[in-house]
Structure formats: C-alpha cells, structure tokens
C-alpha cells in the first residue's frame, strides 16, 4: 500500500474543458462528444503524492501541444525507448496531430501536471485506445525521469482502471519491452498478468480483466471483485 490520496471530484470533471467545447452542439452530444465527456469525467482527479506535492490528471487539451512535445524531448533516451518500444526521438508531428484531434475514433491522451519551479509542467502522460468491438482498452504510459518513485505511475494505472469501468471495457492491455523491468514491476503490483507476444520476443503484453479493475475501483466491496484497499488509497 502506498500513500497516494485520491482527491477525485467528479463534479469538477465536466464539459467545461476546452477539449470538449468544439464537440458540444447545444444540449445534444454526438457520439464522439459523449465518449470524450465520459473520458473527462472518469479521468479528472487531483492526486496527493507521498512527497506532499499534488498532481492533476486530466485529458490532453489543445494548448498542451508545446508542453507535451517538450516533455517527450526531455525524456532520457532509455525512457523514450521504453515508451515507444524501440529507439525514438519522440512522437512525430503527425503522431501529435493524431493525439490532438477529436476522439471520434475512441483514442485520447491523458497528462499528469504539477507545478515545478513555479511553472505548470507535464510530468507524465498516457495514451488510450478503446475498441468497442472487442471491449479492449489499450494503453501506453510514461513518467518523466525526474519524477519517478513518487507513485505517479501507480496513480495513472488506477486512473486507467476507473476509466475502463466507465466505458464498460472487458479488459485492459498494453505492450512493454522485456527489458523494461520498471514498467513490469509497476504493472505486476497493479495486478496485471503477462503473456508472450507470438513472433515478437522483444515485448510482453500486460493484461488485466476489467472485473478485477472494477474490484480495485470499488475497494473490494463486492464479493469476488478483488482488492480490499479503500477507494481513497491508490
């Protein structure tokens, strides 16, 4: 058990986000806006870290482009390799365009933001893709080298599980390099299982059924749904 305190308030996570404004048509939401609105409400939270500092987890917004690009450029080569499962200088302009477009295809990005030296700074990010046909929610996540060991990664995975439950996903999965011991340890601690990737000996797939994710979210209130930790503790 770590010392992250959940300060999530769903009443503050709403359609006021700039990312949602272009998608709202009067009082009626189209399919894409409904998806984003669900994501915004499920994602938004303020997390108090064991260092005493707070980090805000929220959807990526249009004004974040320059900050997100700077975030990826500031990662160490090893961190970028782990994030993109291979040598990389970070996402291309086209990749960034895909991140910042509307979520009609059920893809979106989340950032963790905190104040560093008086400046609001992205210290972690995660990208998700929900496949309605299979019920699978795929994820990729990274935490800046200077902000590891503060349980930000654990907070993002817990955030992911709540999001999966909100979407009615059947399972959560993500791929990681076999050499990425830090990510594997984080996922294992969060209850993910690992399977080998046929024809790809460099990577392993992390998987977790969403019944287990729902059990984490409900704090073990429902019999057979897993963890007994309280909702306010990550």
N, C-alpha and C positions, 0 to 999 in steps of 0.2 A: 504494500500500500504506500503510495506517495502522498505528497502534501499539496496537491493541486486542489483548490477550492472552486467549485462550479458556481459562478455568479450569473448563470444564464437567465435572461428575462425575455420570454417570447413576446411580451407586449411591446418591447422596443425593437424587435426584429420584424420589420414590416415593409410595406411597399413604398416607403419614403426614400429608399436607396436610389441614387442616381442611375444605378444599373437597371432599375425597373421602369423608370419613367417613360422611356420610349415605347415600352411594350403595353402600357395601360391604355385602353380605349374606353373612356368614360368609366362606367361602373362594371364593364364586362371585360374579363380577362380572356385572351385567346389561349390556345394550348401551351404555347411557348411561355407566355407570361405566367400562367398557372404553375408551370414547372419551376420557373425562377422564383416566384413568390413562395412556393413550398420550400425551395432550397434556402432562400434568405431567412425564413423563419426558423428552419431547422439548424442552420449553420451558426447564426449570430450568437456569440457568447463572449463574456469577459472572464478571463481565467487568471486567478492569482497564483503566481508561481511560488515555489518554496524559497526563492530568493527575496520574496516580499514585493517584487515588481508585478505589474499586471500586463497581460497581452490580450488584444482584441482579435478574435477570429471572425472573419466576415467574408462575404463574396467579393471577388475582384471587381473593381469599379473602373470606368473609363479613364479616370485621372491617374490610375495606378501604373500606367504603361512604363513611364520613365523609371519609376521606383522599382518596378519588377525587373526591368532589364538590368538596372544597376545591381539588384540583388543577385541575379544569376552570374553577372560578371565578377562579383566579389567572392563567390564560392571558390574554394580551392579546386584544383584540377581533379583531385581524388573525389571530392564531393560531387562535382559535375558528372564525373564518370559513373558514380553510383546512382545519381538521379536519372541519367539518361541511358543507363546500362551500356555504356561504351564511351570512348573518347568524344568529348563535345566541348564546344565553346559556349554552349547555352542554346536556347531556342532561337531559330531564325526569325526574321521579320514576318514571314508567312505563318510560322508557328504562333507568334504573338498575336497576329491578326485573328487566328482561329480562337485563341483564348478570349479575346475581347469581343467577339461577335455574340449575337444573341444565342440563347440556349435552346433554340428550336430543335436541335439535334441531341438534346439531353446531355450536353457536355458543358462543364463550367469549371471555374477555378476558385480557390479559396486562399486567402492570405492571413497570416498572423502578424499583427502590427503592434509595435510597442515604441515608447519614447526612448531614444538613445541620444545622449548628449543634447537633449532639448529638441530633437527632431523626430517626427513620426517616421518610423523605419519598418520596412518589411523584414521580418526575421525568419520567416518560414512560409512555405506555400504547399498547396496540394491541388492536384487536378483530378477530376472525376468524370466518368462517363457511365451513364445508366442505360442499359439495354432493356427496353420494356418487354421484348420478345422472350428473352431468356431469364429476366429478373436479376441479371448480374450487374453489380456496381463495381467498376474497375477504378483503381486509384493509383496515383504516384505521389510521393511526398518527399520534401527535403527541408532541412533545418540548417540555417547558416552556421558555419563552423564556430563562430564566436558565441553562439547561444545554445550550444548543446549541453546536455546534462542538467537542464532546467525543467525537464518534463514537458517541453513544448510538443515534441513528437507524440508523446502519450496523449496529450490533450487533443491533437489533431485526429488521432485514431479513434478516440472516444466520440469526437465530433462526427466523424465518418459513420460510426455505428448508429448514432441517433438519426443521421440523415438517411441511412439505408432503411431504417424502420419507418421513417416518414414517407418514403417512396414506395414502401411495400416490397422492397428488393428481397430476393430469395437468398442471395449470397454476395459476399464481398471478396474481391480478389485483386492481387497486384503482383507484378513480377519484380524480382530483385536479383542482382548478381550473387553467385555463390560466395564470392569473396567479401560481400557486404555484411560482415558479421554484426555490425551495429544495428542495421535495419532488421536483420533476422532475429536478434535478441529482443528488439522492441516489439516486433510482431508476435513472437512466441509468448512474451509476457502478457500481451493483449488477447491471447487465446487463439491465434491463428495456427493452422496446420500448414504443412509444406508438402508439395508434390513436385516431382521432377517434370521438366519440360521435354517432351519427346523430340528428339533431334536437336536439342539445344542444351548442351552440358554446362554452358556458362551461367545459366539462370535457374532460379527456383521460383515456383509460384506459391504465394501466400494466399490461403483461403480460409474463410470463416462463414458458416451458415448464419443467416440473419436471425434465426431463433436464438442463437447464442448472443448475437448482437442485441436483440431485444431484451434478453435476460440481463445484460450489463446495464442497459438503459433503465430498466425497471428496478434495478437493485436487488434482483432475486426475489421479488415479491410473489411472482407466480411460480408455483412448483414446477421443477424441471427446466427452468429457464436460466440456469447457470449461476453467475456470481452473486455473492451476498453483500457486496460493497454498497454503501449508501450512495444515492444519486449525487450528493454534494461532493463526493470524493472521486477523483479520476484515478 
